[in-house]
Amino acid sequence: MKSTVLVEPHGGRLVNLRADEERCLYLKNESLNMPDIILNERQFCDLELISTGAFSPLEGFMTRLDYESVLDNMRLSNDTLWPIPICLDISEKQSENIDKGISVALRDHEGFLLAVMNVEDKWKVDREKEAIKIFGTKDLSHPGVNYLYNVTGDYYIGGSLEVLSLPLHFDFNQVRRTPAEIRSEYEKLGWKRVVGFKTRNPIHKAQFEMTTKAMRLAKANLLFLPVVGMTKPGDFNHYTRVRCYRKISHYYPPESFMLNLLPLAIRFASSRDALLHMIIFKNYGCTHFIVGHDHAGPGKDSNGKSFYKSDEAQKLAEEYSDEVGVEVMPFKEMVYLPFEEEYCSSDQVSKGTETKSLSGSDIRKRIMSGKKIPEWATFPEVIEELRKAYPPPRLQGLTVFLTGLSGAGKSTIAKVLFSRFMEIGERPVTLLDGDVVRQNLSSELNFSKEHRDINVRRIGFVAGKITKNRGIAICAPIAPYSGTRAEIRAEIEKYGGFIEVFVTTPIDECERRDRKGMYAKARAGLIKGYTGVDDPYEAPDLPEVSIDTTNLTPGEAAQEILLYLGQKRYI
């Protein structure tokens, strides 16, 4: 298929859901008597893409009929191709006040009214069916599956939208244009053929070579739509990435490159995601779309195997290319040939030829660990920006998170570490002991599982702020649940180091040290839900450091941690 003019929007027209001024005033008044739904990050992204027409032909969140059809057939109920369900989830408590036939006010986290939704349908979420149909797995190590089981509410509601205001952004507004605005830019510039490229990483030399090759093959200009919505834990923040994009734009020929931000919540459903992204780029007026190897891949499953085949997304995108009306440009991994000093597609390299490659993830890991980035891998301007945001470990913020049973020795080790870090004196240090935090930050909480989780999350939140501002946080809660610890790790690793220290001291030794007699009270049934007695402690699978304090002094235990930190260049 050879395109000569811009494709029409998916479904035949670009959706515009903005209400006029008079209608907005009416809806604002009416919304005061409507149930409120405060949108989370994913819902916020979905609403924006529906509102701007990037999700054309959707005119609201899906009803059950469309949802079931998408799950089973990758089509809306009117037979329009659509691969991913776009639904508004609510909690069971919220569902008690929301039913078919009413309207609800959709607001941001500050309470600002964004849209009114006319509820046409409500149904209970079938997590297992959705997980299998969309992701092909129920493995919770898949980020999409994990979100479905642990974040998504118990009910979906669907219905049409009337939009009063697009979600508010205070950053990079000059590159947050709608599909209609981008299409208008094409007309001004005389662009007829446009290659679309989506990424959640900075542009390195491999991606630059891939995009310029695509532009040559398609005889087209480039629309670069990096994702600035929900990406993957550990990704570079979008502020850093956008600065990188701007720094390398001059490497492209003049008037051939356009940057615009895409507030998308990636599902990491590989082939289905690729098809959705192709539709989005169609709505932005692209005639061609790049699908790289392992497009929207979530990484490895709980057994260390890839969730999807690396070419799975490319095959599905090519299968539906004619129906969508966008030419797919599949690319294998771009590798560097040291002898020729150039990049080449891996499928075009002769057997025995020396090659080098660093993925975006590899470069991110090297940046985070303070390692050198080879000149052939990326641009000096990109390295400069990434180093600004993520300096070498010794200059980064750091959280040392000690976990273990009560009496294991966590608090004492934490105090020793605090003193040692103060002696070093390079960064501000804060000690967040579980008992002290509970007295000062969580005094209203009891010791139920829910409240213990809340307390640990509060510790993690404070530690994240300290780490973000390049200080050292030392935390010493029991933190018995692995899921909560994983959430805290994912959040803190956005900003700096997270070192989990598992204090493995056996429970009999912990009981022997118990001066308050808490274990004895728990064994006698006087205390319910005590960790290690009648409530489980979920031991870390892969802590950075494991320490049994049975035969170690606190100083010796702290020394083991410091040696590890020195090895990893944090001190």
TIVEXVEX-184957 format. One record per residue (C-alpha): residue in one letter; y, z, x. Coordinates in steps of 0.001 Angstrom, whole numbers, padded with zeros to 6 digits, always signed. Example, Ala and Ser with C-alpha at 12.3 -4.5 7.8 and 13.67 -1.06 7.14 Angstrom:
// TIVEXVEX-184957
a-004500+007800+012300;s-001060+007140+013670;
//
This chain:
// TIVEXVEX-184957
m+000000+000000+000000;k+003362-001026+001440;s+006446+000525-000115;t+009735-001329-000072;v+011813+000914-002340;l+011927+004632-003056;v+009233+005870-005378;e+010142+007209-008790;p+009626+010954-009380;h+006162+012187-010326;g+005687+011758-014058;g+008480+009186-014251;r+011609+011357-014187;l+013217+014108-012131;v+013247+017296-014198;n+016587+019088-014648;l+016326+022425-016477;r+019905+023647-015987;a+021473+024805-019245;d+025073+023836-019988;e+027885+026380-019814;e+027904+027160-023537;r+024134+027620-023627;c+024282+029856-020538;l+026751+032202-022229;y+024519+032386-025287;l+021382+033085-023230;k+023132+035791-021199;n+023948+037674-024383;e+020493+037144-025858;s+018778+038243-022639;l+020031+041791-023143;n+017414+042176-025896;m+014604+040444-024004;p+011872+041979-021839;d+012785+041604-018163;i+010506+040208-015468;i+011653+040876-011911;l+010296+038005-009856;n+008384+038585-006645;e+008664+036280-003634;r+006089+033702-004778;q+007438+033603-008339;f+010948+033242-006933;c+009844+030184-004923;d+007960+028643-007855;l+010927+029089-010192;e+013277+027365-007743;l+011006+024341-007289;i+010477+024013-011042;s+014229+024350-011641;t+015288+021718-009081;g+012696+019123-010074;a+010688+019441-006858;f+007744+020336-009122;s+008419+017453-011544;p+007085+016887-014148;l+006663+020651-014763;e+009270+022018-017173;g+008131+025611-016941;f+005218+027771-015926;m+001875+026352-017030;t+000251+027149-020344;r-003456+027928-020474;l-004354+024363-021473;d-002632+022928-018388;y-003964+025726-016181;e-007602+025148-017190;s-007205+021396-016801;v-005751+021798-013297;l-008589+024111-012269;d-011313+021802-013575;n-009840+018315-013124;m-006740+018555-010892;r-004732+017181-013815;l-002317+018478-016417;s-003498+018307-020015;n-001627+014979-020397;d-003755+013559-017519;t-000935+013659-014925;l-002307+014410-011468;w-001596+018013-010416;p-003762+020077-008009;i-002427+023665-007951;p-001823+026070-010884;i+001805+027178-011156;c+001617+030227-013417;l+003714+033326-013978;d+001608+036450-013581;i+002450+039828-015100;s+000856+043269-014973;e-001253+044697-017767;k+001563+047151-018547;q+004100+044309-018813;s+001733+042363-021043;e+001915+045096-023690;n+005498+044057-024510;i+005099+040313-024015;d+003312+037900-026342;k+003458+034335-027572;g+006606+033411-029450;i+009079+035684-027665;s+011499+034942-024842;v+011673+036831-021531;a+014464+037142-018976;l+013516+036161-015430;r+015598+038036-012888;d+015791+038422-009119;h+015189+041770-007405;e+018845+042710-007935;g+018614+042079-011671;f+020569+038806-011644;l+019541+036557-014556;l+018068+033269-013309;a+016280+031822-016322;v+014936+032445-019794;m+011315+031617-020495;n+010013+030852-023967;v+006511+032334-023924;e+004055+029824-025389;d+000817+031309-024064;k-000704+034477-022597;w-004178+034931-021171;k-006165+037190-018863;v-006597+036032-015271;d-010127+034978-014306;r-009842+035691-010584;e-013350+034585-009648;k-013080+031221-011376;e-009649+030493-009912;a-010737+031519-006411;i-013776+029216-006464;k-012007+026267-008092;i-008829+026332-005995;f-009935+027828-002688;g-013685+027229-002727;t-014330+030828-001686;k-014018+034477-002750;d-013597+035633+000860;l-010654+038068+000950;s-009792+037007+004500;h-008402+033831+002920;p-004674+034549+002304;g-004674+032738-001044;v-007746+034601-002282;n-006370+037899-001003;y-003137+037308-002922;l-005063+036399-006073;y-007180+039565-006003;n-004690+042071-004617;v-001219+040915-005702;t-001533+038688-008771;g-001113+040522-012066;d-003832+040778-014715;y-002268+038271-017120;y-000642+034850-016980;i+002113+033711-019301;g+003233+030133-019687;g+006106+028339-021328;s+009235+026247-020942;l+012292+027377-018984;e+016029+027285-019495;v+017714+027825-016143;l+021054+029577-015872;s+021288+029740-012100;l+019235+028626-009135;p+017941+031481-006959;l+020711+032724-004691;h+020534+032113-000944;f+023077+033202+001613;d+021750+031262+004581;f+021742+027601+005584;n+023110+026468+002222;q+024184+023123+003718;v+020497+022203+004124;r+019234+023558+000796;r+019714+020393-001260;t+017812+019538-004428;p+015633+016424-004749;a+018425+014736-006728;e+020934+015508-003966;i+018570+014223-001253;r+017990+010996-003184;s+021746+010592-003472;e+022017+010961+000332;y+019484+008147+000765;e+021708+005885-001333;k+024771+006729+000754;l+022882+006049+003987;g+021064+002983+002707;w+017616+004501+003307;k+014784+002645+001523;r+011699+003837+003411;v+011343+007536+004199;v+008559+009432+005969;g+008125+013023+004816;f+006980+015777+007175;k+006210+019386+006195;t+005667+022245+008610;r+005903+026032+008891;n+006246+025996+012687;p+008977+024998+015144;i+008920+021356+016254;h+007243+021088+019631;k+006682+017928+021661;a+003347+017102+019995;q+004941+017188+016528;f+007955+015246+017785;e+005701+012502+019156;m+003722+012434+015911;t+006822+012099+013713;t+008446+009423+015881;k+005175+007457+015911;a+005021+007722+012113;m+008604+006469+011851;r+007770+003452+014023;l+004575+002622+012108;a+006253+002950+008705;k+009538+001372+009851;a+011179+004318+008121;n+013542+007244+008527;l+012379+010885+008544;l+012857+013609+005941;f+011933+016889+007521;l+011163+019608+004934;p+010159+022818+006719;v+008797+025587+004482;v+011101+028611+004189;g+009332+030362+001321;m+006071+032269+001687;t+004225+031152+004792;k+001596+033003+006846;p+001836+036525+008319;g+002820+036260+011955;d+004794+033014+011584;f+008220+032804+013184;n+010918+033757+010675;h+012784+030864+009118;y+016116+031771+010754;t+014595+031197+014174;r+012821+028027+013084;v+015896+026445+011525;r+017891+027083+014705;c+015077+025334+016616;y+015114+022355+014236;r+018829+021910+014685;k+018550+022108+018460;i+016056+019229+018677;s+017582+016917+016042;h+019481+014955+018718;y+016174+013761+020223;y+015733+011513+017185;p+017707+008242+016916;p+021124+008694+015253;e+021165+008519+011427;s+017357+008522+011298;f+016604+012210+010732;m+017408+014452+007767;l+016702+018193+007650;n+016319+020051+004371;l+014654+023378+003574;l+011737+023732+001168;p+011415+027127-000604;l+007674+026733-001139;a+005035+029450-001411;i+002101+027885+000438;r-001290+028583-001182;f-003341+027526+001900;a-005760+025574-000276;s-005988+022757+002311;s-006758+019506+000420;r-005277+020670-002888;d-002182+021866-001041;a-001875+018502+000732;l-001925+016723-002621;l+000734+019078-004021;h+002909+018598-000940;m+002612+014817-001288;i+003820+015083-004898;i+006753+017284-003822;f+007772+014771-001160;k+007452+011987-003743;n+009982+013900-005859;y+012252+014039-002801;g+012064+010238-002679;c+009641+009778+000228;t+007644+006567+000456;h+005308+007914+003169;f+003856+011353+003901;i+002347+012743+007112;v-000881+014719+006735;g-001960+016304+009991;h-005356+017683+010902;d-006121+021008+009203;h-003203+020585+006789;a-002300+023941+005139;g-005418+025474+006659;p-005727+029285+006409;g-007661+029740+009659;k-011056+031425+009984;d-013145+033193+007368;s-014659+036678+007748;n-017542+035140+009733;g-015256+033373+012184;k-015783+029900+010696;s-013055+027544+009439;f-012597+027637+005669;y-012196+023864+005488;k-013060+020757+007521;s-010113+019587+009625;d-009951+016174+007901;e-010615+017429+004361;a-006960+017355+003332;q-006411+013886+004759;k-009347+012447+002830;l-008205+013819-000533;a-004595+012737+000044;e-005746+009201+000909;e-008011+009121-002163;y-005026+009705-004470;s-002392+007870-002424;d-002189+004847-004732;e-002015+006964-007866;v+000763+009144-006444;g+002586+006097-005087;v+003101+007482-001595;e+001502+006056+001527;v-000447+008709+003447;m-000126+008750+007218;p-003076+010751+008574;f-002830+012033+012136;k-005392+013603+014412;e-004330+016244+016924;m-001764+014957+019437;v-002845+015750+023014;y-000996+015474+026312;l-002290+013171+029058;p-001136+014687+032379;f-001790+011547+034458;e+000179+009275+032129;e+002704+012040+031274;e+002643+011162+027595;y+001139+012168+024258;c-001671+010365+022475;s-003736+010859+019323;s-006984+012623+020235;d-009092+009883+018582;q-007584+007285+020924;v-008418+009077+024182;s-011152+007566+026331;k-014144+009735+027158;g-013611+011696+030358;t-009801+011500+030241;e-008074+014760+031151;t-006051+016143+028249;k-004000+019246+027519;s-002925+020771+024239;l-001195+023851+022888;s-001079+024373+019131;g+001891+025926+017387;s-000157+029130+017115;d-000930+029037+020840;i+002750+028687+021696;r+003656+031493+019300;k+001121+033808+020974;r+002444+032936+024438;i+006006+033589+023335;m+005061+036931+021781;s+003200+038011+024918;g+005960+036892+027280;k+003853+034178+028942;k+005265+030959+030378;i+005348+027848+028187;p+004578+024634+030087;e+007309+021984+030120;w+005033+019353+028554;a+004397+021539+025469;t+007863+021970+023997;f+011592+021537+024490;p+013719+023896+026609;e+016085+024384+023648;v+013169+025567+021502;i+011930+027993+024163;e+015458+029394+024475;e+015712+030054+020738;l+012236+031557+020499;r+012913+033856+023462;k+016098+035075+021784;a+014194+036103+018678;y+011010+037194+020439;p+011737+038485+023934;p+008963+039499+026359;p+006890+042493+025194;r+008802+044921+027428;l+011983+044122+025468;q+010391+043938+022019;g+010167+046658+019444;l+006817+048415+019262;t+004785+050502+016820;v+001960+052691+018110;f-000092+053517+015012;l-002604+056348+015470;t-005226+056701+012747;g-008207+059028+012366;l-009484+062080+010553;s-007474+065248+010105;g-007969+067346+013249;a-008826+064344+015436;g-005828+064976+017696;k-003421+062273+016480;s-000310+064442+016155;t-000679+066027+019574;i-001264+062661+021269;a+001773+061282+019425;k+003935+064114+020757;v+002775+063451+024319;l+003495+059726+023905;f+006949+060523+022557;s+007743+062577+025649;r+006392+059906+028020;f+008438+057156+026349;m+011533+059356+026496;e+010887+059811+030211;i+010794+056027+030662;g+014033+055767+028689;e+014115+051996+028124;r+014123+051976+024317;p+014945+054448+021539;v+011816+056305+020380;t+011024+057790+016944;l+008039+060003+016110;l+006726+059552+012535;d+004085+062248+012123;g+002213+062154+008826;d+002910+065766+007839;v+006576+065625+008865;v+007160+062361+006972;r+005464+063796+003904;q+007842+066789+003955;n+010994+064710+004401;l+010247+061304+002873;s+007405+061870+000424;s+007769+065431-000801;e+007304+064349-004432;l+003873+062857-003743;n+000522+064535-004228;f-002718+063796-002376;s-004227+061262-004772;k-005446+057998-003295;e-002461+056157-004771;h+000054+058632-003392;r-001579+058763+000042;d-001268+055003+000154;i+002399+055192-000847;n+003048+057729+001918;v+001398+055530+004548;r+003308+052462+003330;r+006564+054398+003637;i+005685+055278+007207;g+004907+051609+007837;f+008193+050527+006269;v+010245+052847+008475;a+008219+051840+011541;g+008886+048189+010736;k+012643+048767+010663;i+012495+050606+013993;t+010396+047814+015529;k+012669+045116+014136;n+015595+046785+015897;r+013590+046873+019155;g+012868+050563+019205;i+009518+052345+019547;a+007894+053967+016519;i+004984+056374+017030;c+003055+056970+013796;a+000271+059497+013307;p-000926+059484+009673;i-004577+059680+008647;a-004167+056245+006967;p-007785+056136+005733;y-007752+052711+004042;s-008187+049533+006060;g-006378+047321+003545;t-003205+049391+003746;r-003293+049432+007546;a-003734+045630+007558;e-000683+045196+005312;i+001408+047378+007611;r+000226+045474+010676;a+001074+042100+009109;e+004573+043279+008227;i+005368+044895+011590;e+003971+042038+013699;k+006732+039837+012295;y+009145+041810+014474;g+007246+043075+017504;g+004122+044778+018761;f+001641+046716+016670;i-000896+048796+018567;e-003563+050441+016436;v-005104+053490+018097;f-008283+054747+016460;v-008796+058420+017319;t-012565+058482+016850;t-013150+062230+017244;p-016295+063095+015173;i-015870+065050+011959;d-017834+068083+013194;e-015358+068435+016069;c-012442+067975+013638;e-013865+070726+011418;r-014298+073035+014402;r-010571+072632+015193;d-009447+073141+011582;r-007204+076217+011787;k-006034+075890+008164;g-009573+075815+006785;m-008952+072608+004809;y-012393+071126+005482;a-014063+074388+004392;k-012057+074382+001157;a-013009+070748+000526;r-016716+071464+001144;a-016484+074361-001275;g-014996+072084-003934;l-011611+073823-003888;i-009862+070610-002727;k-010704+067244-004253;g-010398+063846-002569;y-010255+065151+001006;t-010664+062407+003600;g-014021+062588+005371;v-015565+064950+002796;d-015408+063443-000712;d-013076+060540+000018;p-013973+057873+002549;y-012293+057090+005828;e-012515+053354+006524;a-012725+053030+010295;p-010793+050183+011978;d-012925+047207+012945;l-010890+046004+015927;p-008348+048614+017056;e-006451+047903+020251;v-007463+051329+021616;s-010270+053755+020637;i-010173+057359+021861;d-012555+060278+021331;t-010649+063448+022138;t-013725+065686+022172;n-013682+065855+025968;l-010147+064625+026669;t-006889+066512+026930;p-003950+065137+024910;g-002370+064032+028182;e-005483+062092+029204;a-005688+060458+025777;a-002013+059469+025936;q-002580+058052+029408;e-005248+055677+028066;i-002767+054334+025541;l-000032+053947+028148;l-002387+052078+030471;y-003199+049640+027680;l+000509+049152+026922;g+001167+048505+030601;q-001636+045946+030714;k-000073+044117+027741;r+003393+044282+029359;y+004959+046545+026710;i+006007+049056+029393;
//
